[in-house]
Amino acid sequence: MTVSPGDLWVAAIPFTDGSATKRRPALVLWVDGPDVVVAAVTSAQPRSATDIALLDWQTSGLRVPSTVRLSRLDCLEKSLLLVRLGRISTGDAASVKMAWSKEVRLSF
C-alpha cells in the first residue's frame, strides 16, 4: 500500500484506553517509516483556528462537508489505514499548511 502526505483515508482510530477502534476519516500529514501522523477529519463545523473547513471536500473523496482538526493528531501504524478516499486539493492543502504554521506551537 502506498501512503502519501495529503492523502485522505478511512482509518481505524484506537480509543485511548485501547479497548476498540472506530473508523474515521483522516488526513495524512507525514509518513515516518511504518507509521503515519494523521489529523482527524470531522463533519463538525470549525470551532477554533486549528480547524480548517475543506472547500473541495467532494473532489477529495469525502461524502459530507468536512473539517480538518489539527488539534486532534494521531500516530498510527499504516496497517490501520483501511480505505483511501482521495487527496486533499491544492487550495485546501494551502489552508491547512497556513493554519499549521500560524497556530500549531509547542507550549512548554
Backbone bond lengths (Angstrom), bond angles and torsions (degrees), N, CA, C in turn:
res aa  C-N    CA-C-N  psi(-1)  N-CA   C-N-CA  omega(-1)  CA-C   N-CA-C  phi
1 M - - - 1.450 - - 1.529 108.08 -
2 T 1.317 115.90 131.95 1.461 121.44 177.00 1.520 108.83 -99.37
3 V 1.328 115.62 125.63 1.455 122.12 179.84 1.520 107.26 -123.20
4 S 1.330 116.53 131.91 1.461 121.08 -179.19 1.520 110.68 -130.21
5 P 1.332 117.21 148.65 1.462 119.27 172.64 1.523 109.58 -56.77
6 G 1.324 115.31 137.66 1.464 121.19 -177.24 1.514 113.12 98.46
7 D 1.334 116.89 -11.83 1.463 120.34 176.12 1.522 110.62 -74.04
8 L 1.316 116.03 147.36 1.465 122.86 171.62 1.524 107.42 -108.40
9 W 1.319 116.33 128.74 1.461 123.09 -177.27 1.517 110.22 -130.85
10 V 1.321 116.50 154.33 1.458 121.31 161.53 1.516 104.71 -86.20
11 A 1.335 115.86 125.06 1.462 121.30 -176.56 1.525 109.71 -122.05
12 A 1.313 114.94 150.14 1.467 121.12 172.86 1.527 106.66 -87.65
13 I 1.320 116.72 96.49 1.463 122.18 -176.32 1.528 108.72 -86.50
14 P 1.336 117.51 118.50 1.474 119.51 -179.71 1.531 111.64 -70.32
15 F 1.331 116.17 142.83 1.458 120.69 170.30 1.525 107.72 -66.46
16 T 1.324 117.08 153.34 1.465 120.32 -177.04 1.526 112.47 -61.60
17 D 1.330 117.96 -26.75 1.467 119.32 179.06 1.528 112.22 -87.11
18 G 1.335 116.88 -0.70 1.460 120.93 177.39 1.515 114.82 75.40
19 S 1.325 118.48 7.69 1.466 121.23 -173.79 1.533 113.39 -75.76
20 A 1.324 117.22 -25.41 1.467 120.77 -176.48 1.519 108.74 -166.58
21 T 1.332 115.09 -178.30 1.460 120.83 174.98 1.519 108.84 -129.99
22 K 1.317 114.70 162.99 1.461 120.52 175.27 1.519 107.57 -131.80
23 R 1.316 116.63 135.82 1.468 121.64 178.93 1.523 108.66 -76.64
24 R 1.337 115.60 120.56 1.454 121.52 -177.41 1.523 109.50 -140.37
25 P 1.327 118.70 147.96 1.466 119.19 172.54 1.526 110.14 -72.12
26 A 1.326 115.40 147.60 1.464 120.89 -178.54 1.522 109.23 -148.37
27 L 1.322 115.17 147.51 1.458 122.86 176.21 1.519 108.70 -100.88
28 V 1.329 117.41 123.72 1.462 121.03 177.91 1.523 108.09 -74.88
29 L 1.350 115.99 121.63 1.458 121.43 178.77 1.521 111.21 -93.10
30 W 1.333 116.65 -43.82 1.457 120.00 174.10 1.510 110.14 -156.56
31 V 1.341 114.11 158.89 1.461 122.82 -179.79 1.516 107.43 -110.80
32 D 1.329 116.41 133.33 1.461 122.28 -179.84 1.526 108.03 -131.74
33 G 1.333 115.70 85.44 1.467 120.31 -178.35 1.515 110.44 63.59
34 P 1.351 116.82 -123.30 1.463 119.79 -178.35 1.531 113.69 -81.17
35 D 1.325 116.53 0.06 1.459 121.76 -176.42 1.525 111.19 -115.13
36 V 1.322 115.19 161.28 1.463 122.35 173.20 1.524 108.40 -133.12
37 V 1.314 115.40 149.49 1.459 120.95 170.82 1.519 106.19 -106.10
38 V 1.327 115.05 125.79 1.459 120.88 -175.91 1.522 110.30 -124.59
39 A 1.320 114.35 155.04 1.464 122.00 171.12 1.521 107.77 -107.50
40 A 1.301 115.34 140.58 1.461 120.78 178.39 1.520 110.34 -64.65
41 V 1.320 115.86 144.95 1.460 122.88 172.94 1.525 106.34 -118.80
42 T 1.317 116.00 129.21 1.451 121.46 -174.92 1.520 110.71 -131.45
43 S 1.311 116.31 158.93 1.466 120.66 174.74 1.527 111.34 -87.06
44 A 1.332 117.01 -4.41 1.464 120.94 178.50 1.528 110.59 -70.05
45 Q 1.311 115.71 151.08 1.457 121.45 176.37 1.534 109.87 -67.93
46 P 1.335 118.21 152.84 1.464 120.53 175.74 1.525 110.57 -56.81
47 R 1.347 115.64 141.28 1.459 120.43 179.59 1.521 112.90 -126.86
48 S 1.336 116.72 -4.57 1.463 120.33 178.39 1.526 108.67 -153.35
49 A 1.324 115.91 174.59 1.466 120.78 -178.92 1.526 112.61 -68.03
50 T 1.338 117.19 -14.75 1.468 120.39 178.22 1.524 112.30 -95.65
51 D 1.316 116.94 7.33 1.462 122.80 173.45 1.528 108.39 -104.32
52 I 1.334 116.60 124.20 1.452 120.67 -175.69 1.528 109.24 -118.35
53 A 1.320 116.16 116.86 1.460 120.96 176.74 1.530 108.27 -70.95
54 L 1.329 115.99 131.03 1.464 120.69 177.98 1.525 109.05 -86.57
55 L 1.314 115.57 119.64 1.462 120.16 -179.84 1.521 111.28 -77.80
56 D 1.323 116.60 -33.03 1.465 122.22 -177.19 1.531 111.56 -103.24
57 W 1.314 116.78 39.83 1.460 120.83 -173.99 1.528 112.27 -60.65
58 Q 1.319 117.89 -36.19 1.473 120.02 -178.02 1.525 111.34 -67.67
59 T 1.330 117.32 -45.38 1.467 119.57 -179.11 1.526 111.65 -72.39
60 S 1.335 116.89 -13.85 1.463 120.99 177.19 1.528 112.32 -86.87
61 G 1.336 117.11 -3.94 1.455 120.72 177.13 1.516 115.06 97.10
62 L 1.326 116.91 6.90 1.470 120.04 179.57 1.527 109.65 -88.86
63 R 1.334 116.32 151.15 1.466 121.04 -175.56 1.522 113.92 -87.39
64 V 1.328 116.87 -23.73 1.469 121.27 -176.27 1.531 109.06 -136.54
65 P 1.343 117.47 160.35 1.463 119.09 174.40 1.536 109.37 -52.70
66 S 1.332 116.20 134.85 1.460 119.89 -169.87 1.518 112.81 -136.08
67 T 1.328 114.11 158.35 1.457 124.02 -179.74 1.517 108.93 -126.99
68 V 1.331 116.89 133.02 1.464 121.31 171.20 1.518 106.81 -86.65
69 R 1.308 116.31 128.61 1.463 122.24 -177.30 1.533 108.91 -108.32
70 L 1.348 116.95 96.82 1.464 121.18 -177.87 1.523 112.73 -70.94
71 S 1.316 117.72 -13.21 1.468 120.54 176.32 1.526 111.67 -82.68
72 R 1.325 117.38 -3.04 1.469 122.10 -178.48 1.528 108.61 -124.22
73 L 1.342 115.40 86.75 1.455 121.90 -178.86 1.521 110.10 -106.17
74 D 1.326 115.39 148.73 1.467 121.68 175.58 1.516 108.83 -136.44
75 C 1.322 115.90 143.23 1.457 121.77 169.64 1.525 105.74 -102.81
76 L 1.330 115.81 118.97 1.466 121.83 -174.10 1.516 110.56 -124.66
77 E 1.319 115.86 150.81 1.459 119.84 166.69 1.526 107.38 -69.82
78 K 1.325 116.10 143.64 1.471 119.37 179.64 1.528 111.92 -56.05
79 S 1.327 117.08 -28.86 1.466 120.06 -178.68 1.527 112.05 -63.62
80 L 1.339 118.11 -16.50 1.465 121.36 178.29 1.524 112.45 -84.07
81 L 1.329 116.71 -6.02 1.463 120.72 173.61 1.518 107.34 -83.81
82 L 1.319 117.50 118.96 1.462 122.09 -169.11 1.526 113.58 -98.60
83 V 1.332 116.80 -49.10 1.465 121.84 -174.72 1.525 108.72 -140.45
84 R 1.330 116.25 126.84 1.464 119.58 176.21 1.530 108.35 -79.54
85 L 1.330 115.44 125.85 1.467 121.15 -179.47 1.515 111.91 -90.15
86 G 1.315 116.72 -38.11 1.456 121.12 -176.09 1.508 110.53 163.71
87 R 1.310 115.29 -150.35 1.463 122.01 -175.41 1.521 109.16 -138.48
88 I 1.316 116.49 142.59 1.461 121.36 178.07 1.534 108.75 -66.07
89 S 1.321 116.61 142.58 1.467 120.36 179.51 1.528 110.09 -70.85
90 T 1.309 115.46 161.96 1.470 121.01 179.11 1.522 111.17 -59.70
91 G 1.319 116.81 -43.64 1.462 120.76 179.97 1.516 112.73 -65.11
92 D 1.338 116.72 -45.64 1.461 120.05 178.31 1.524 111.10 -66.03
93 A 1.335 117.30 -36.99 1.468 120.78 177.47 1.527 110.08 -61.56
94 A 1.324 117.37 -40.74 1.465 120.64 178.59 1.525 110.66 -62.99
95 S 1.333 117.39 -38.57 1.472 120.87 178.29 1.521 111.18 -66.09
96 V 1.333 116.99 -41.29 1.470 120.92 178.43 1.524 109.72 -64.36
97 K 1.333 117.19 -45.91 1.474 120.83 -179.58 1.526 111.21 -62.78
98 M 1.325 117.66 -39.68 1.461 120.55 179.27 1.528 110.69 -64.56
99 A 1.327 116.63 -45.70 1.466 120.08 178.88 1.526 110.40 -62.64
100 W 1.334 117.37 -39.99 1.465 120.97 179.07 1.530 109.30 -60.31
101 S 1.321 117.26 -49.15 1.468 119.84 -174.99 1.529 112.30 -69.83
102 K 1.333 117.77 -29.37 1.462 120.64 -178.99 1.527 113.77 -89.17
103 E 1.337 117.65 -32.09 1.468 119.94 -166.98 1.533 115.99 -114.58
104 V 1.331 117.76 -22.91 1.461 119.22 -175.45 1.528 108.14 -93.90
105 R 1.337 114.89 115.85 1.462 120.42 -177.59 1.523 110.21 -142.30
106 L 1.320 114.73 147.58 1.459 119.10 171.40 1.521 108.57 -69.94
107 S 1.308 117.03 143.74 1.457 118.84 -177.53 1.525 111.46 -127.77
108 F 1.320 115.21 43.33 1.463 118.45 174.88 1.509 109.59 -125.24
